[in-house]
Amino acid sequence: MTELTDLYQEVILDHNKSPRNHREPDRFNRDAIGHNPLCGDRIRLYLQIEEGRIDDVGFQGSGCAISQASASLMTEALKGMTVEEFEKLFGRFHSLVTGKTVEGSQEELGKLVVFSGVSQYPVRVKCATLPWHTLRAALNQTPKTTTE
Ligand code: ZN
């Protein structure tokens, strides 16, 4: 069990050190800012939505390892997904980090399963879910054209 925890920790630290999709995409038609005052995490998310599908996603910001790694792993998982698939995955991820039974197969969470340990630290749940809530906020906003 300790080895497993170490492995998970390694993935989280790696994504914190070299976050994937840590950029402002050339093209995006939604964006949102999220803030977790409990920990000081800040994140800005950029989305390019094409016909209900997440065509591109990037983020910028700073915060603790959990929030940064969660944003990094989330953006990796979401590319190409539909908005409905995002909502489903968010539901599963939320169950995972709050220690509830994950609906369906845990395998569908893929690498996101590294956040299972977060359920033991309730104060960290907001760190792990911040990027997801921010992405949902971006999805719910009116599309706009920000780049030519
Ligand atoms: Zn945090």
Backbone and ligand atoms as CSV (ligand in chain L), in Angstrom:
chain,resi,resn,atom,element,x,y,z
A,1,MET,N,N,0.836,-1.210,0.000
A,1,MET,CA,C,0.000,0.000,0.000
A,1,MET,C,C,0.864,1.250,0.000
A,2,THR,N,N,1.951,1.209,0.792
A,2,THR,CA,C,2.842,2.370,0.838
A,2,THR,C,C,3.474,2.609,-0.528
A,3,GLU,N,N,3.848,1.489,-1.190
A,3,GLU,CA,C,4.469,1.618,-2.510
A,3,GLU,C,C,3.518,2.269,-3.499
A,4,LEU,N,N,2.263,1.864,-3.407
A,4,LEU,CA,C,1.251,2.408,-4.293
A,4,LEU,C,C,1.118,3.917,-4.063
A,5,THR,N,N,1.079,4.282,-2.798
A,5,THR,CA,C,0.964,5.698,-2.448
A,5,THR,C,C,2.164,6.478,-2.981
A,6,ASP,N,N,3.346,5.866,-2.862
A,6,ASP,CA,C,4.549,6.523,-3.370
A,6,ASP,C,C,4.472,6.748,-4.872
A,7,LEU,N,N,3.954,5.718,-5.560
A,7,LEU,CA,C,3.836,5.800,-7.007
A,7,LEU,C,C,2.899,6.945,-7.393
A,8,TYR,N,N,1.787,7.017,-6.691
A,8,TYR,CA,C,0.810,8.082,-6.952
A,8,TYR,C,C,1.443,9.439,-6.709
A,9,GLN,N,N,2.192,9.505,-5.610
A,9,GLN,CA,C,2.823,10.767,-5.252
A,9,GLN,C,C,3.817,11.201,-6.319
A,10,GLU,N,N,4.505,10.208,-6.886
A,10,GLU,CA,C,5.487,10.478,-7.924
A,10,GLU,C,C,4.822,11.107,-9.149
A,11,VAL,N,N,3.677,10.564,-9.529
A,11,VAL,CA,C,2.941,11.084,-10.698
A,11,VAL,C,C,2.509,12.526,-10.432
A,12,ILE,N,N,1.988,12.760,-9.236
A,12,ILE,CA,C,1.519,14.105,-8.885
A,12,ILE,C,C,2.680,15.104,-8.881
A,13,LEU,N,N,3.804,14.699,-8.309
A,13,LEU,CA,C,4.964,15.593,-8.264
A,13,LEU,C,C,5.513,15.856,-9.657
A,14,ASP,N,N,5.470,14.840,-10.514
A,14,ASP,CA,C,5.950,14.996,-11.882
A,14,ASP,C,C,5.082,15.998,-12.649
A,15,HIS,N,N,3.775,15.868,-12.506
A,15,HIS,CA,C,2.870,16.780,-13.213
A,15,HIS,C,C,2.925,18.188,-12.637
A,16,ASN,N,N,3.280,18.290,-11.354
A,16,ASN,CA,C,3.431,19.609,-10.746
A,16,ASN,C,C,4.693,20.288,-11.287
A,17,LYS,N,N,5.747,19.472,-11.456
A,17,LYS,CA,C,7.031,19.996,-11.914
A,17,LYS,C,C,6.992,20.351,-13.404
A,18,SER,N,N,6.426,19.461,-14.198
A,18,SER,CA,C,6.303,19.749,-15.637
A,18,SER,C,C,4.856,19.581,-16.087
A,19,PRO,N,N,4.015,20.565,-15.768
A,19,PRO,CA,C,2.598,20.443,-16.106
A,19,PRO,C,C,2.359,20.394,-17.616
A,20,ARG,N,N,1.431,19.503,-18.020
A,20,ARG,CA,C,1.080,19.396,-19.438
A,20,ARG,C,C,0.029,20.461,-19.766
A,21,ASN,N,N,0.073,20.944,-20.986
A,21,ASN,CA,C,-0.889,21.952,-21.472
A,21,ASN,C,C,-0.865,23.233,-20.644
A,22,HIS,N,N,0.286,23.543,-20.074
A,22,HIS,CA,C,0.437,24.763,-19.285
A,22,HIS,C,C,0.759,25.908,-20.241
A,23,ARG,N,N,-0.286,26.437,-20.879
A,23,ARG,CA,C,-0.093,27.459,-21.913
A,23,ARG,C,C,-1.427,28.112,-22.234
A,24,GLU,N,N,-1.329,29.266,-22.872
A,24,GLU,CA,C,-2.523,29.895,-23.422
A,24,GLU,C,C,-2.601,29.452,-24.878
A,25,PRO,N,N,-3.628,28.681,-25.242
A,25,PRO,CA,C,-3.698,28.184,-26.625
A,25,PRO,C,C,-3.821,29.335,-27.625
A,26,ASP,N,N,-3.370,29.112,-28.870
A,26,ASP,CA,C,-3.474,30.127,-29.919
A,26,ASP,C,C,-4.930,30.507,-30.146
A,27,ARG,N,N,-5.783,29.496,-30.066
A,27,ARG,CA,C,-7.201,29.731,-30.287
A,27,ARG,C,C,-7.979,29.212,-29.092
A,28,PHE,N,N,-8.884,30.036,-28.565
A,28,PHE,CA,C,-9.798,29.549,-27.530
A,28,PHE,C,C,-11.061,30.393,-27.578
A,29,ASN,N,N,-12.193,29.776,-27.296
A,29,ASN,CA,C,-13.448,30.535,-27.327
A,29,ASN,C,C,-14.158,30.583,-25.970
A,30,ARG,N,N,-13.515,30.010,-24.935
A,30,ARG,CA,C,-14.020,30.163,-23.559
A,30,ARG,C,C,-12.804,30.260,-22.648
A,31,ASP,N,N,-12.970,30.966,-21.554
A,31,ASP,CA,C,-11.957,30.920,-20.507
A,31,ASP,C,C,-12.594,31.302,-19.181
A,32,ALA,N,N,-11.962,30.907,-18.114
A,32,ALA,CA,C,-12.485,31.212,-16.786
A,32,ALA,C,C,-11.338,31.211,-15.789
A,33,ILE,N,N,-11.559,31.933,-14.705
A,33,ILE,CA,C,-10.553,32.007,-13.645
A,33,ILE,C,C,-11.120,31.357,-12.392
A,34,GLY,N,N,-10.324,30.539,-11.758
A,34,GLY,CA,C,-10.738,29.892,-10.515
A,34,GLY,C,C,-9.777,30.225,-9.400
A,35,HIS,N,N,-10.305,30.292,-8.193
A,35,HIS,CA,C,-9.488,30.671,-7.050
A,35,HIS,C,C,-9.932,29.853,-5.841
A,36,ASN,N,N,-8.985,29.276,-5.166
A,36,ASN,CA,C,-9.275,28.534,-3.943
A,36,ASN,C,C,-8.628,29.272,-2.778
A,37,PRO,N,N,-9.384,30.143,-2.105
A,37,PRO,CA,C,-8.797,30.989,-1.052
A,37,PRO,C,C,-8.256,30.189,0.136
A,38,LEU,N,N,-8.758,28.974,0.344
A,38,LEU,CA,C,-8.296,28.160,1.468
A,38,LEU,C,C,-6.813,27.833,1.352
A,39,CYS,N,N,-6.355,27.696,0.102
A,39,CYS,CA,C,-4.975,27.255,-0.117
A,39,CYS,C,C,-4.176,28.286,-0.902
A,40,GLY,N,N,-4.882,29.188,-1.592
A,40,GLY,CA,C,-4.198,30.179,-2.405
A,40,GLY,C,C,-3.987,29.760,-3.849
A,41,ASP,N,N,-4.628,28.661,-4.261
A,41,ASP,CA,C,-4.490,28.197,-5.642
A,41,ASP,C,C,-5.250,29.133,-6.579
A,42,ARG,N,N,-4.610,29.449,-7.693
A,42,ARG,CA,C,-5.261,30.249,-8.734
A,42,ARG,C,C,-5.055,29.552,-10.055
A,43,ILE,N,N,-6.095,29.573,-10.882
A,43,ILE,CA,C,-5.964,28.920,-12.176
A,43,ILE,C,C,-6.770,29.683,-13.216
A,44,ARG,N,N,-6.230,29.764,-14.426
A,44,ARG,CA,C,-6.979,30.301,-15.550
A,44,ARG,C,C,-7.034,29.207,-16.612
A,45,LEU,N,N,-8.221,28.914,-17.062
A,45,LEU,CA,C,-8.422,27.838,-18.031
A,45,LEU,C,C,-8.876,28.390,-19.367
A,46,TYR,N,N,-8.343,27.802,-20.418
A,46,TYR,CA,C,-8.715,28.200,-21.780
A,46,TYR,C,C,-9.284,26.985,-22.502
A,47,LEU,N,N,-10.372,27.205,-23.212
A,47,LEU,CA,C,-11.023,26.104,-23.919
A,47,LEU,C,C,-11.332,26.492,-25.349
A,48,GLN,N,N,-11.109,25.561,-26.242
A,48,GLN,CA,C,-11.605,25.724,-27.606
A,48,GLN,C,C,-12.652,24.638,-27.803
A,49,ILE,N,N,-13.903,25.063,-27.891
A,49,ILE,CA,C,-15.001,24.112,-28.066
A,49,ILE,C,C,-15.443,24.135,-29.525
A,50,GLU,N,N,-15.468,22.972,-30.122
A,50,GLU,CA,C,-15.929,22.836,-31.510
A,50,GLU,C,C,-17.033,21.799,-31.538
A,51,GLU,N,N,-18.231,22.217,-31.909
A,51,GLU,CA,C,-19.369,21.317,-32.030
A,51,GLU,C,C,-19.539,20.415,-30.798
A,52,GLY,N,N,-19.509,21.025,-29.612
A,52,GLY,CA,C,-19.741,20.289,-28.381
A,52,GLY,C,C,-18.586,19.421,-27.916
A,53,ARG,N,N,-17.446,19.574,-28.568
A,53,ARG,CA,C,-16.287,18.770,-28.231
A,53,ARG,C,C,-15.136,19.672,-27.764
A,54,ILE,N,N,-14.357,19.175,-26.809
A,54,ILE,CA,C,-13.206,19.935,-26.324
A,54,ILE,C,C,-12.052,19.731,-27.297
A,55,ASP,N,N,-11.851,20.728,-28.136
A,55,ASP,CA,C,-10.847,20.630,-29.185
A,55,ASP,C,C,-9.457,20.935,-28.629
A,56,ASP,N,N,-9.401,21.896,-27.728
A,56,ASP,CA,C,-8.117,22.236,-27.107
A,56,ASP,C,C,-8.385,22.784,-25.712
A,57,VAL,N,N,-7.441,22.559,-24.827
A,57,VAL,CA,C,-7.569,23.054,-23.459
A,57,VAL,C,C,-6.173,23.339,-22.910
A,58,GLY,N,N,-6.047,24.487,-22.258
A,58,GLY,CA,C,-4.776,24.854,-21.655
A,58,GLY,C,C,-5.041,25.584,-20.353
A,59,PHE,N,N,-4.015,25.712,-19.540
A,59,PHE,CA,C,-4.215,26.434,-18.279
A,59,PHE,C,C,-2.949,27.172,-17.865
A,60,GLN,N,N,-3.143,28.190,-17.053
A,60,GLN,CA,C,-2.042,28.890,-16.428
A,60,GLN,C,C,-2.424,29.120,-14.978
A,61,GLY,N,N,-1.444,29.418,-14.175
A,61,GLY,CA,C,-1.773,29.685,-12.781
A,61,GLY,C,C,-0.707,29.136,-11.867
A,62,SER,N,N,-0.973,29.260,-10.587
A,62,SER,CA,C,-0.019,28.762,-9.611
A,62,SER,C,C,-0.774,28.290,-8.389
A,63,GLY,N,N,-0.136,27.421,-7.663
A,63,GLY,CA,C,-0.771,26.879,-6.465
A,63,GLY,C,C,-0.025,25.658,-6.000
A,64,CYS,N,N,-0.668,24.901,-5.131
A,64,CYS,CA,C,-0.015,23.737,-4.554
A,64,CYS,C,C,0.100,22.609,-5.585
A,65,ALA,N,N,0.877,21.605,-5.246
A,65,ALA,CA,C,1.132,20.487,-6.163
A,65,ALA,C,C,-0.148,19.778,-6.568
A,66,ILE,N,N,-1.075,19.641,-5.638
A,66,ILE,CA,C,-2.320,18.929,-5.936
A,66,ILE,C,C,-3.121,19.685,-6.998
A,67,SER,N,N,-3.251,20.996,-6.855
A,67,SER,CA,C,-4.054,21.772,-7.804
A,67,SER,C,C,-3.396,21.804,-9.182
A,68,GLN,N,N,-2.097,21.963,-9.215
A,68,GLN,CA,C,-1.393,22.032,-10.498
A,68,GLN,C,C,-1.408,20.681,-11.211
A,69,ALA,N,N,-1.165,19.619,-10.459
A,69,ALA,CA,C,-1.167,18.283,-11.058
A,69,ALA,C,C,-2.568,17.902,-11.514
A,70,SER,N,N,-3.571,18.314,-10.760
A,70,SER,CA,C,-4.946,18.013,-11.140
A,70,SER,C,C,-5.289,18.711,-12.456
A,71,ALA,N,N,-4.879,19.976,-12.596
A,71,ALA,CA,C,-5.123,20.715,-13.837
A,71,ALA,C,C,-4.396,20.041,-15.005
A,72,SER,N,N,-3.160,19.646,-14.757
A,72,SER,CA,C,-2.359,19.022,-15.804
A,72,SER,C,C,-2.972,17.701,-16.270
A,73,LEU,N,N,-3.299,16.834,-15.322
A,73,LEU,CA,C,-3.870,15.522,-15.664
A,73,LEU,C,C,-5.278,15.675,-16.250
A,74,MET,N,N,-6.020,16.656,-15.776
A,74,MET,CA,C,-7.363,16.889,-16.311
A,74,MET,C,C,-7.284,17.302,-17.777
A,75,THR,N,N,-6.408,18.247,-18.102
A,75,THR,CA,C,-6.324,18.713,-19.486
A,75,THR,C,C,-5.899,17.563,-20.407
A,76,GLU,N,N,-5.011,16.702,-19.907
A,76,GLU,CA,C,-4.595,15.538,-20.699
A,76,GLU,C,C,-5.777,14.616,-20.987
A,77,ALA,N,N,-6.603,14.426,-19.954
A,77,ALA,CA,C,-7.717,13.474,-20.074
A,77,ALA,C,C,-8.844,14.014,-20.957
A,78,LEU,N,N,-9.000,15.330,-20.977
A,78,LEU,CA,C,-10.205,15.893,-21.606
A,78,LEU,C,C,-10.139,16.156,-23.091
A,79,LYS,N,N,-8.946,16.229,-23.638
A,79,LYS,CA,C,-8.840,16.596,-25.050
A,79,LYS,C,C,-9.617,15.620,-25.931
A,80,GLY,N,N,-10.509,16.162,-26.741
A,80,GLY,CA,C,-11.298,15.337,-27.656
A,80,GLY,C,C,-12.613,14.865,-27.059
A,81,MET,N,N,-12.798,15.097,-25.769
A,81,MET,CA,C,-14.041,14.658,-25.121
A,81,MET,C,C,-15.199,15.593,-25.441
A,82,THR,N,N,-16.414,15.043,-25.364
A,82,THR,CA,C,-17.587,15.899,-25.485
A,82,THR,C,C,-17.865,16.509,-24.118
A,83,VAL,N,N,-18.715,17.532,-24.112
A,83,VAL,CA,C,-19.078,18.197,-22.862
A,83,VAL,C,C,-19.767,17.201,-21.918
A,84,GLU,N,N,-20.584,16.323,-22.460
A,84,GLU,CA,C,-21.263,15.299,-21.643
A,84,GLU,C,C,-20.253,14.348,-21.008
A,85,GLU,N,N,-19.249,13.971,-21.780
A,85,GLU,CA,C,-18.212,13.073,-21.250
A,85,GLU,C,C,-17.435,13.739,-20.128
A,86,PHE,N,N,-17.204,15.048,-20.273
A,86,PHE,CA,C,-16.534,15.800,-19.213
A,86,PHE,C,C,-17.350,15.739,-17.923
A,87,GLU,N,N,-18.664,15.979,-18.028
A,87,GLU,CA,C,-19.518,15.988,-16.837
A,87,GLU,C,C,-19.499,14.615,-16.147
A,88,LYS,N,N,-19.501,13.577,-16.950
A,88,LYS,CA,C,-19.476,12.218,-16.408
A,88,LYS,C,C,-18.157,11.965,-15.670
A,89,LEU,N,N,-17.061,12.362,-16.317
A,89,LEU,CA,C,-15.744,12.148,-15.723
A,89,LEU,C,C,-15.581,12.984,-14.453
A,90,PHE,N,N,-16.079,14.202,-14.467
A,90,PHE,CA,C,-16.017,15.065,-13.288
A,90,PHE,C,C,-16.772,14.396,-12.137
A,91,GLY,N,N,-17.941,13.811,-12.433
A,91,GLY,CA,C,-18.715,13.113,-11.409
A,91,GLY,C,C,-17.911,11.990,-10.763
A,92,ARG,N,N,-17.240,11.221,-11.596
A,92,ARG,CA,C,-16.420,10.109,-11.087
A,92,ARG,C,C,-15.234,10.623,-10.284
A,93,PHE,N,N,-14.591,11.659,-10.828
A,93,PHE,CA,C,-13.423,12.224,-10.158
A,93,PHE,C,C,-13.815,12.788,-8.792
A,94,HIS,N,N,-14.971,13.441,-8.760
A,94,HIS,CA,C,-15.448,14.036,-7.514
A,94,HIS,C,C,-15.707,12.944,-6.474
A,95,SER,N,N,-16.310,11.822,-6.910
A,95,SER,CA,C,-16.533,10.694,-6.003
A,95,SER,C,C,-15.207,10.166,-5.474
A,96,LEU,N,N,-14.234,10.061,-6.366
A,96,LEU,CA,C,-12.919,9.532,-5.991
A,96,LEU,C,C,-12.269,10.371,-4.897
A,97,VAL,N,N,-12.222,11.702,-5.090
A,97,VAL,CA,C,-11.502,12.548,-4.134
A,97,VAL,C,C,-12.289,12.816,-2.853
A,98,THR,N,N,-13.598,12.524,-2.875
A,98,THR,CA,C,-14.374,12.712,-1.648
A,98,THR,C,C,-14.633,11.368,-0.958
A,99,GLY,N,N,-14.014,10.303,-1.503
A,99,GLY,CA,C,-14.087,8.997,-0.847
A,99,GLY,C,C,-15.409,8.273,-1.035
A,100,LYS,N,N,-16.188,8.686,-2.043
A,100,LYS,CA,C,-17.441,7.993,-2.326
A,100,LYS,C,C,-17.192,6.884,-3.347
A,101,THR,N,N,-18.175,6.027,-3.498
A,101,THR,CA,C,-18.048,4.955,-4.468
A,101,THR,C,C,-18.084,5.544,-5.877
A,102,VAL,N,N,-17.073,5.185,-6.670
A,102,VAL,CA,C,-17.004,5.693,-8.035
A,102,VAL,C,C,-17.957,4.894,-8.911
A,103,GLU,N,N,-18.832,5.621,-9.583
A,103,GLU,CA,C,-19.808,4.991,-10.459
A,103,GLU,C,C,-19.085,4.362,-11.651
A,104,GLY,N,N,-19.481,3.157,-12.014
A,104,GLY,CA,C,-18.844,2.481,-13.140
A,104,GLY,C,C,-17.461,1.981,-12.769
A,105,SER,N,N,-16.614,1.815,-13.748
A,105,SER,CA,C,-15.288,1.264,-13.509
A,105,SER,C,C,-14.296,2.360,-13.154
A,106,GLN,N,N,-13.475,2.077,-12.139
A,106,GLN,CA,C,-12.475,3.064,-11.741
A,106,GLN,C,C,-11.410,3.222,-12.830
A,107,GLU,N,N,-11.328,2.187,-13.677
A,107,GLU,CA,C,-10.340,2.232,-14.762
A,107,GLU,C,C,-10.601,3.397,-15.712
A,108,GLU,N,N,-11.855,3.781,-15.828
A,108,GLU,CA,C,-12.186,4.878,-16.739
A,108,GLU,C,C,-11.590,6.195,-16.274
A,109,LEU,N,N,-11.170,6.242,-15.036
A,109,LEU,CA,C,-10.516,7.445,-14.529
A,109,LEU,C,C,-9.073,7.533,-15.008
A,110,GLY,N,N,-8.540,6.409,-15.494
A,110,GLY,CA,C,-7.164,6.400,-15.995
A,110,GLY,C,C,-6.187,6.890,-14.941
A,111,LYS,N,N,-5.299,7.769,-15.368
A,111,LYS,CA,C,-4.250,8.281,-14.479
A,111,LYS,C,C,-4.806,9.111,-13.332
A,112,LEU,N,N,-6.039,9.599,-13.486
A,112,LEU,CA,C,-6.640,10.445,-12.450
A,112,LEU,C,C,-6.780,9.713,-11.123
A,113,VAL,N,N,-6.660,8.400,-11.169
A,113,VAL,CA,C,-6.792,7.589,-9.962
A,113,VAL,C,C,-5.704,7.936,-8.930
A,114,VAL,N,N,-4.635,8.608,-9.378
A,114,VAL,CA,C,-3.571,9.005,-8.438
A,114,VAL,C,C,-4.089,9.955,-7.355
A,115,PHE,N,N,-5.261,10.539,-7.578
A,115,PHE,CA,C,-5.814,11.475,-6.590
A,115,PHE,C,C,-6.686,10.795,-5.530
A,116,SER,N,N,-6.719,9.466,-5.548
A,116,SER,CA,C,-7.562,8.748,-4.587
A,116,SER,C,C,-7.175,9.072,-3.144
A,117,GLY,N,N,-5.882,9.325,-2.911
A,117,GLY,CA,C,-5.410,9.618,-1.560
A,117,GLY,C,C,-5.945,10.927,-0.996
A,118,VAL,N,N,-6.405,11.809,-1.889
A,118,VAL,CA,C,-6.904,13.122,-1.468
A,118,VAL,C,C,-8.102,12.978,-0.524
A,119,SER,N,N,-8.867,11.891,-0.696
A,119,SER,CA,C,-10.068,11.705,0.131
A,119,SER,C,C,-9.734,11.630,1.625
A,120,GLN,N,N,-8.473,11.339,1.926
A,120,GLN,CA,C,-8.075,11.292,3.344
A,120,GLN,C,C,-7.741,12.680,3.907
A,121,TYR,N,N,-7.694,13.664,3.013
A,121,TYR,CA,C,-7.377,15.021,3.450
A,121,TYR,C,C,-8.454,15.979,2.938
A,122,PRO,N,N,-9.562,16.076,3.679
A,122,PRO,CA,C,-10.705,16.878,3.198
A,122,PRO,C,C,-10.338,18.299,2.769
A,123,VAL,N,N,-9.325,18.882,3.411
A,123,VAL,CA,C,-8.960,20.259,3.079
A,123,VAL,C,C,-8.347,20.359,1.677
A,124,ARG,N,N,-7.846,19.212,1.168
A,124,ARG,CA,C,-7.219,19.188,-0.155
A,124,ARG,C,C,-8.211,18.950,-1.285
A,125,VAL,N,N,-9.439,18.585,-0.935
A,125,VAL,CA,C,-10.430,18.267,-1.976
A,125,VAL,C,C,-10.653,19.473,-2.892
A,126,LYS,N,N,-10.706,20.657,-2.296
A,126,LYS,CA,C,-10.924,21.871,-3.092
A,126,LYS,C,C,-9.752,22.130,-4.036
A,127,CYS,N,N,-8.541,21.763,-3.628
A,127,CYS,CA,C,-7.363,21.914,-4.491
A,127,CYS,C,C,-7.521,21.025,-5.722
A,128,ALA,N,N,-7.941,19.787,-5.491
A,128,ALA,CA,C,-8.044,18.811,-6.584
A,128,ALA,C,C,-9.194,19.136,-7.533
A,129,THR,N,N,-10.283,19.703,-7.000
A,129,THR,CA,C,-11.456,19.936,-7.849
A,129,THR,C,C,-11.476,21.341,-8.467
A,130,LEU,N,N,-10.597,22.242,-8.008
A,130,LEU,CA,C,-10.596,23.615,-8.533
A,130,LEU,C,C,-10.530,23.680,-10.069
A,131,PRO,N,N,-9.577,22.964,-10.706
A,131,PRO,CA,C,-9.517,23.046,-12.173
A,131,PRO,C,C,-10.815,22.573,-12.837
A,132,TRP,N,N,-11.457,21.585,-12.249
A,132,TRP,CA,C,-12.686,21.024,-12.818
A,132,TRP,C,C,-13.836,22.019,-12.703
A,133,HIS,N,N,-13.951,22.633,-11.528
A,133,HIS,CA,C,-15.002,23.633,-11.349
A,133,HIS,C,C,-14.765,24.819,-12.286
A,134,THR,N,N,-13.496,25.186,-12.464
A,134,THR,CA,C,-13.166,26.305,-13.339
A,134,THR,C,C,-13.509,25.967,-14.787
A,135,LEU,N,N,-13.252,24.729,-15.165
A,135,LEU,CA,C,-13.575,24.306,-16.524
A,135,LEU,C,C,-15.082,24.321,-16.758
A,136,ARG,N,N,-15.817,23.893,-15.757
A,136,ARG,CA,C,-17.276,23.911,-15.885
A,136,ARG,C,C,-17.776,25.360,-16.025
A,137,ALA,N,N,-17.164,26.270,-15.253
A,137,ALA,CA,C,-17.531,27.685,-15.347
A,137,ALA,C,C,-17.260,28.213,-16.751
A,138,ALA,N,N,-16.138,27.800,-17.338
A,138,ALA,CA,C,-15.807,28.227,-18.704
A,138,ALA,C,C,-16.826,27.673,-19.694
A,139,LEU,N,N,-17.235,26.441,-19.487
A,139,LEU,CA,C,-18.206,25.805,-20.391
A,139,LEU,C,C,-19.554,26.511,-20.338
A,140,ASN,N,N,-19.923,26.987,-19.152
A,140,ASN,CA,C,-21.237,27.590,-18.973
A,140,ASN,C,C,-21.302,29.046,-19.427
A,141,GLN,N,N,-20.173,29.602,-19.777
A,141,GLN,CA,C,-20.188,31.005,-20.175
A,141,GLN,C,C,-20.569,31.117,-21.654
A,142,THR,N,N,-20.931,32.309,-22.037
A,142,THR,CA,C,-21.292,32.566,-23.431
A,142,THR,C,C,-20.030,32.512,-24.278
A,143,PRO,N,N,-20.067,31.771,-25.379
A,143,PRO,CA,C,-18.871,31.713,-26.229
A,143,PRO,C,C,-18.490,33.093,-26.731
A,144,LYS,N,N,-17.219,33.323,-26.842
A,144,LYS,CA,C,-16.765,34.612,-27.344
A,144,LYS,C,C,-15.570,34.403,-28.256
A,145,THR,N,N,-15.324,35.390,-29.037
A,145,THR,CA,C,-14.161,35.316,-29.920
A,145,THR,C,C,-13.083,36.192,-29.317
A,146,THR,N,N,-11.984,35.577,-28.962
A,146,THR,CA,C,-10.921,36.339,-28.329
A,146,THR,C,C,-9.704,36.450,-29.237
A,147,THR,N,N,-9.649,35.608,-30.255
A,147,THR,CA,C,-8.489,35.658,-31.154
A,147,THR,C,C,-8.973,35.691,-32.590
A,148,GLU,N,N,-8.153,36.211,-33.432
A,148,GLU,CA,C,-8.523,36.285,-34.856
A,148,GLU,C,C,-7.943,35.091,-35.583
L,1,ZN,ZN,ZN,-4.087,23.797,-3.003
